Amino acid sequence: MSVTTKATIASFGGKLLKLSHNASTTGCEMAFNLFLPPQATTNATDKVPLLIYLSGLTCTPDNGSEKGFFQHGASKHGIAILYPDTSPRGVNIEGEDDSYDFGSGAGFYVDATASPWSSNYKMYSYITDELPRTVFSAFSQVDSTCVSITGHSMGGHGALTLFLKNPGKYKSCSAFAPIANPLKAPWGEKAFKGYFGEKDWQSKGKEHDATELVKGWKGPLDILIDVGTGDNFYKQGQLLPENLAKAAKEAGVDSGLNIRFQDGYDHSYYTMASFSDDHVQHAAKYLFT
Amino acid sequence: MSVTTKATIASFGGKLLKLSHNASTTGCEMAFNLFLPPQATTNATDKVPLLIYLSGLTCTPDNGSEKGFFQHGASKHGIAILYPDTSPRGVNIEGEDDSYDFGSGAGFYVDATASPWSSNYKMYSYITDELPRTVFSAFSQVDSTCVSITGHSMGGHGALTLFLKNPGKYKSCSAFAPIANPLKAPWGEKAFKGYFGEKDWQSKGKEHDATELVKGWKGPLDILIDVGTGDNFYKQGQLLPENLAKAAKEAGVDSGLNIRFQDGYDHSYYTMASFSDDHVQHAAKYLFT
């Protein structure tokens, strides 16, 4: 559970820590970044809540830290931000670096069951269990009982599915341009076939598909989602937020599902930077009540 | 004067345009980015003022656009931001790509007089004349009479020297971690010797050194400068803001020179993102009066 500090960077009155640890879940050294807001770094006695930001395909912990602008809102509210990596790295599985959308940088926040990926590609367990345990153990000023989740693209899929699969675990959820129905999208099909195998990908995939999971959701559902109308992956049918909206409506839990179609915005971090204040505010509403 | 649009990206309610033009000053295609705030993109009849952001060593127009968060403040105030490149590119001068701190990505905002650089490395003329003329010609919603300047590191040197050499041209000036006395700093000495020649580098350099130029400044001087105390280049004596402060004081023009030493901040864009709102606010004070 020991954490190595690679860098400490002042940011918005707090500290952005570049960290790593030897993760048993994934069997390799995993990098992650943690933003501690000023409220957690200046003789604070109160604990600060945590917002987990899950990145999209190809990203490392640095993309969101440098370009997402989450620290701006987090500093104001007093929220720590956790930026995990998107897959195991360098675990010497044949083909791990062959595609941008499978293997390295593309763990899809599932526990792989198909060989050879099942040995290391356990991002679901890593993100829901080992990484937060490691953070809470190393940083006592972060409140383990007060955690929200958000993410972008593949990370939006991660945020939605982790939230929907674990009622009560996260105080709130939001997403930018999420892969909202991976069973019906080329990215999702490729990932699920690879990580679960040709035989099981649809049945296992159902357990990791927000549009399927929302059908079983009980109680109110207050999720903020931003999708840009200029997002090429949205246009290509990789995101399918309408399918999530339809399923939520049919399940009668759509009253709090706020999908905002942002005029002309694309799939890039420019979109996230423009709306991250809103997503931090959405989390704050639940983290401080 | 024609401008090619490479991309139009929605950002903070406005548009970040990735552009290029064939520049006669530098004899090559030059990339630049222009952020048009919402006030300039939605049937606006009023013109918007312009803030020029000059980047540091190795940067392209994208570094500031993606990681500086100037768009956040600029969107609020209604200010366009111009992100120029830092040198000519691909002009086939022997050795142009050999160093990170000389040649490509390191134009130092001077007009070179020494061969072979004098043929293309005319960044002073390019930034003070050709590029803004190109922008005002192509984007009528940008007000050519209302321009401020800021910059980082080598670009902070650029902002300070262009402001001090051209009284009245820019409404205001600010800088992040500027090379404030290049004649006394290893980066500046190398650049000036290369661009002006071994014989002339000190005399010519005096015309492009903020600490020298401030000695001749008449009237009030209201400049905001942020320098991080954790900035390794500050510690190594590349920036020397104290020399600028001393010279301004001796010239009796230091009353408005606000050098803020930011505790623990480094030389990176994390620092800029943390304080860019303040620098946009500083510019707005002058751009809207």
Chai-1 contact restraints between the chains, C-beta under 6 A:
chainA,res_idxA,chainB,res_idxB,connection_type,confidence,min_distance_angstrom,max_distance_angstrom,comment,restraint_id
A,I9,B,Y270,contact,1.0,0.0,6.0,A-B,restraint_1
A,A10,B,G264,contact,1.0,0.0,6.0,A-B,restraint_2
A,A10,B,Y265,contact,1.0,0.0,6.0,A-B,restraint_3
A,S11,B,Y270,contact,1.0,0.0,6.0,A-B,restraint_4
A,S11,B,S274,contact,1.0,0.0,6.0,A-B,restraint_5
A,F12,B,S274,contact,1.0,0.0,6.0,A-B,restraint_6
A,E66,B,K67,contact,1.0,0.0,6.0,A-B,restraint_7
A,K67,B,E66,contact,1.0,0.0,6.0,A-B,restraint_8
A,K67,B,K67,contact,1.0,0.0,6.0,A-B,restraint_9
A,F69,B,F69,contact,1.0,0.0,6.0,A-B,restraint_10
A,G264,B,A10,contact,1.0,0.0,6.0,A-B,restraint_11
A,Y265,B,A10,contact,1.0,0.0,6.0,A-B,restraint_12
A,Y270,B,I9,contact,1.0,0.0,6.0,A-B,restraint_13
A,Y270,B,S11,contact,1.0,0.0,6.0,A-B,restraint_14
A,S274,B,S11,contact,1.0,0.0,6.0,A-B,restraint_15
A,S274,B,F12,contact,1.0,0.0,6.0,A-B,restraint_16
